[in-house]
């Protein structure tokens, strides 16, 4: 495995992989790597891609300085994890490499109205920060495939829109959520939960299990909210949406939709989502 830190070296490495005849896959992360990230690498390798894994805690997608400061950073463990997972190139750029003019004055990609929904309500500017960093990662990495987890479903939708709108020569591949045997979705933030907090957090998967049978969108929302409240989650939002536009589903709609959930457990913001069906 090659470990690079400079943008120029990363660009050369990705170009060399393409010149060897391989499709280059990018798996962007903020570190504290876990089995969810490993599943993205595995998906890329299953397609025969050369895997570039980036680790960069992007300050521009945090609107809470304390949240940024508390975000777990495990560089040595991440490097060993990447090596075991079969990553071809590990990229760990410094802040000055990513935002050389300073994060406050750096060029921004504005993703429009979709970025102002759900996570964007309580975290203004979050998705502009996400889009800006992903755009830069794709520009440096070049043509290929981008692997993202479905756990950050709104992010996946927004990145797909950005890639389409800006004409990147990149295929965006969404990969299923990886969960513990208890149902808890894997997240780097889970390390901040006590055992009691983890039990509360399992309420997200329990809520999703309660909407396995088709029902009107309003009924599904009510079931989800009631289940989260019973579990003790401090709810940020609950909705049932179109999986492409993220528009809230109406009661006269029929078909597959997406449940989007977010809330706080022991002060830690957690998100989850899942497929469901609306209608009779």
Secondary structure, DSSP 8 states (H G I E B T S, - for coil): -EEE-SHHHHHHHHHHHHHTT--EEEEEE-S---HHHHHHHHHHHHTT-EEEEEE---GGG-S-HHHHHHS---HHHHHHHHHHHT-SEEE---HHHH-TT-TTTS-----GGGGGSTHHHHSTTHHHHHHHHHHHHHHHH-SEEEEEETTSHHHHHHHHHHHHHHT-SEEEEEE---B-TTS-B--GGGGG--HHHHHHHTHHHHHHHTT-S-B-HHHHHHHHHHHHHHHT-EEEEEEEE-TTT--B--TT--EEEEEEEEEEETTEEEEEEEEEEE--
